[in-house]
Amino acid sequence: MISMPKALQMMDSEHQLKKRGNRINHLMLKDHEAIQKHDRQGLHQESPLPLLDLAGPLIRETRPRLPSTRLIFEIKRFSEISHVPPKCEILPLDRTDEIRGYIAVYLKRQFLTASNIPGPNGLYTKVFRKTYNLGTSSELYTYTSDLSTKGIDDDIESVHQTGMWIYYENKDYNKEFQGKIHYVHGIEYSTDFPTRFRNMASSVRFTGHRVVLNADTWNIYEGQYFTGRELFGTNDTATLGELDLQVSSIAVTGTSGWTVHTGQSFTGQGVCVYPATFHDRSPSGEQLDVGIYGIVTTLGLPEDSIRSIRKGCWSSKVATPSDLSYQHKDSNGGWGYVGL
């Protein structure tokens, strides 16, 4: 399980929160009544009461005038973005602080004026229709397999983003058709796309954890250079499901190495991969470490041979990250491409 930072440590102590308990409870009661009213009107099918219990006080401390209906909407949207179920039915009680951390990060992105919400930057990209971050823009927080659904297909010339984002020439991450790939990584990083990739992106997705910037993660891809189907993980994985014997490229983030094995349950030949390609640092001290391996055979393994992944380095063989077309690097980010 990922160790989440204590997102509320900058807030008041438990004692101080208790002193304001009556006011918060009153506000929460209003929110519950609003939810029940929405349910009776059939405006949504699943009531996010447990998430509201966790997020309500936090939201109210930072946005005291936020209407109850907007609060309900934000919690529903947070649930969709974070994949935390609205009713939290599968979450053990000891994950309460973790979920609060997720919520804090989400709110930091949604309400930038709430500067007193601590926590790391979550992943996002703000794409612009002109260079120098000019023109109309759209914000993306999730994978988008078809940018035409956002009205920005073949219409991106610059970005401002946090995380490692991969922009593909074709829909569905170049799964059906080979095409150009432009990758950008960084923390609050702005850049223009290279001339040959402007107004060309048709799909986009990120590498790593969607909420925790530098979490220890792995992404494996069906196609070379991070194309096609993908599987993401944060823990040891003894089998790879639909990508068993189908892995052609790998990306890892965080501070830990990983060992990929040619046998299930961590058997067979093993090779260690590390997040050692990029090391981005923000002025405030946030960091992003990424390792990209665009072709599995450069690890010294046969194509389509990986069957399990284990955290840490359990092999004497260590792979060298891919030497992709790396074009520009700043202290807080950079970019490169494949096939331009």
N, C-alpha and C positions, 0 to 999 in steps of 0.2 A: 504494500500500500504506500502511496506517495505521502511523505511527511509534509503536511501543510504548515505554513507559517501561522502564527496566532494573529489572525487578521484583525482582531479586536483589541490588541494589547495597548493601542494608543487611546482607546476609549476609556471611559470612566471605570473605576473599580467596581467589583460586584456590590460593594456596600452602597456606592453612589447610585448604581442602577436600581437597587432596591428602594432607595429613597424616592426615586422617580417612578416606582412601579405602578402606583395608582394611575398616574397620568398615562403611562404606556398601555396599561390594561384597558383603560377607557378608550384609547385610540384603537387598540386591537379589537375591542368589542364592536366598534363601529365598522371596522374592516370586515369582521366576520358577518355582521348583519348585511353588509353590502354584497358579500359573496353569496349569502343565502338568497338575497333578492335576485341576483343574477342567475342563480341556479333555478329559481322558480320561474324565471322568464325564459329559461332555456338558452341563455347566451353562451354557456360553455358546459361541457359534459363532465369534466373532472375538476373538483374543487381542490385547489392547492393549499389546503389548510395547514399542514405541517410546515411547508416551506414558508408560509406566511408567518407562522409562529416564530420561525428562526429569523426571518428577514425584517419583519415589521418594526421591531424596536430600532434596528440598525437604520432602516430607511427613514424612520421618523426622526431620529437624531440628526440626520443630515438633510432631510427634505421634509420639514414639519408641515408644510402646506400642500404636500402632494395629495391630490384627490384619491380617495379610496379606489375608484375605478381604475385610475392609472397605476396604482400600486398593484392591483390584481393583474393587470396586463403585464407589468414588468416581471412579476414572479412567474407568470406563465411563459414569458419569453425567455427568462433565465433558465427555466426547466428545459425548454427546447434546445437552447444553445449548449447547456452544460451536460445534457443527458442525465441529470438528476431527476428521478421521477417525482411528479408533483406531490404525491402522497407519501413519498419516502418510505414506502412499505418494506423495501428490501435493505434499508440502511440500519445497521446496529446503532445503538444509542451513543457509542463512543466515537461516532463520526460526526457528531453535532458541530464541533469546532471546525472540522474540515469543510462541512457544507457552509458554515458561516464564512469561512475564508473564500470559498467559491463566490458566494453572494457579494462579498465586499469587493472582490476584483471586478465582478460584473457591474456593480454600481459605480465603481470608479470610472469605468468606460462609458456608462450611460450618462452619468451626471458629473461632468468634469469639474464643476464648481465645488463638489464635495471633497475638497482636498484633504480633509482630516480622516478619510478612510484609508487605512494602511493596506499593504499587500502588494505583491508583484504585479507588473503589467501582464494582462492577458494578451493573447494573440489577436491581431486584427490587421486589416489592410484598408486604407482609404485610397481608392483609385480615382484618378482625375482624367478628364477628357482632353486636357492640354498639358504641355510641358510646364515645368516649374510649379507643379501643384496648382495650376490654374484651371479655369473652366468648371463646369458642374462636376460633382463628385458623388461617389457611392461608397458606403462602408460595408465591408464584408467581415463576418466573424466565423464563418463556417465554410466547408467545402462547397464549391459551386461548379457542378459538372457542365452547366450550360449557361454562359453569361448572358445569353439572349433573354433568359427569364428575369434578369435584373435590368434589362435595357441597355447593357453596356458591352455587347458582343462586338469584337473588333473595334473597340472604342476607348482603349486605355493608352495614355501616353506618359503618365507619371504616377508615382505612388508615395504615400507616407504610411509607414507600417511598423509593427513590432512582431518579431518572429521570423521564421524561415518560410517564405511563401514561394510556390512554384507556379508559374504562369505558362499555360500550354496553348499552342496554336490551334488545336482542334478540340472539339467537345469531348467529354468523357476522358479527359486527361490523356489524349492521344492514344486511346485504347484501340480504336478501329483503324486509325490512319497515322502513319508516322508524321511527325511535324517538329517544328522548332520548340525549344524550351528555354524560358528565361527565368532564372531564380534570383531572388532578392532576400537578403537576411539582414537583421539589425534590430536595434532598439530605438524607437521613435526616429526612424531613418527615412529620409526623403531622397528620391532619385528619379531622374527621367529614364524611360526605357530607351535602349539603343534604337537608332533610326530604323533599322531593319525589323524591329519587333513592335514598333508603334502601330496602334490600331490593328492588332493581329490576334490578341489573346481571346480565346473562346471558352476556357475553363481555368479554374484556379483552386489550389488547395494548399494547406500548410503541412509542415513536418513538425512533430512534437506534440506536446500537451496543449490543448486549446486554452487552458486557464492558467497553468503554472508555467511561467516562461522557460525556466531552465531545468525542468523536471528530467529525471533519468527515463528516457523513452527509447523505443525502437520503432521504426516503420520499415516494412518490407514491401516490395513492389513486384508485380507480375512481369512488367516490362523493364528493359534497360532504361537507365536515366529516369527512374521514378515515374514511369508511365503505367497505365492500365490499372488493374485491381490492386488494392492495398490492404494491408493488415497492420494495426497499431497495437502496441502493448507497453506496459510498465513493469511487468513481472516476468519470471521464468515461464516459458511456454513449452511444454513437452511435445505438443503436436501443433501443426500450423493450419489445420482445417483445409479450406479450399485452396490455400496456397502451398500445401504440402508438395514438395518437388516442383514448385512453380516460381521460385524466387529468383529474380534477375538483377535486382538492385536493392540497396539498403541505405537508410539514414538513421543516425542516432543523435540524441541530444542529452545535455546534462553534464555530469562530471564522472560518470561511471562507464567503464567498458562493458562490452557484452561479448559472449562467445556464441557463434553460430555453429551448429553441428549438422553433419550429414546423416545422422541417425535420429530417430525419435527418442524422446526421454534422455537427451543429452549424451547420446552415444555416437560412435563413428568419429570421423575426423572433425577436429574443431579448430576454428580460427577466431582470434580476438579482433574486435573492431572498437575503435574509440571515437569520441566526439572531438576530433583533432583537426578538422579542416578549417573552421572559423572560430575565432574567439572575440566576440563583440562585447564592449563595455560601454555603459552609459555614464554621463557625468555624475549621476547620483549613485553609481556603484552597482547597478543591475548588470547582469551578465547573461550572455547567450553563447553556448558552446555547441557546435554542430559538427558531425562527421558524416560525409557523404561518400558513398561507394557506388558509382554509376553502373559498373559492370561486375557481376559476381565473380567472373573468371579472374579478375585482377586480384582476388583474395587467394588465388591458388586453388580454388575449388571448381569442380565442373559446373557447367550451366545447369540450373534446375536440380540442385542436389541438396539444398538446405531443408532440414526437417524439424529442427527445434532450436530454441534460443534460451540462453541462461545468463543471468546478470553476473558481472565480474569476468575476469580473464582466467579461463581454465585451460589454456593451451600455451605452449611455448611459441606458437606461431602467431605473429601480430601483423595484421594487414596494414598497408599504406593507403590512406584516403585517395580518392580519385583525383587526378589532375585534370579537372574540367577547365573550360575556357573562362578563367577568372580575370575579369576586366578592371575592376575598381574596388578599392578597399579603403574605408575610413575606420577610425577607432570604434565607432558604434554601428558599423554595418558595411555592406558591400554587395556586389552583384556579379553575375556571370551568365553564361548561356551554353546551350548545346544546339548545334545545327544551324546557327545563324550565318 
